[in-house]
Amino acid sequence: MSQEKKVYAKEICGHCGGERCTYCDKQGFVLVAQPAMKCRHCDGDGCIYCGYTGWTDVLRIKDPLYRECCGKLGTE
């Protein structure tokens, strides 16, 4: 049984609508596993289950892949 590598793409942050909030690390977008699916708990509005991003399976800011994509190299 082999696991396929997840593919992530930029999606507009559901909390700020691209206006750059703290939930998307002031980027205006989040990296979401494809195919992108809105959070089933809030229907994309943002809640505790999706980290207020509005999406399911979001790549978190502290993940090295996120840092590689978005240029965040410092420690937080």
Summary of the structure (lengths in Angstrom):
residues: 76
radius of gyration: 12.3
end to end distance: 36.0
largest distance: 41.6
contacts: 193
relative contact order: 0.21
helix: 17%
strand: 18%
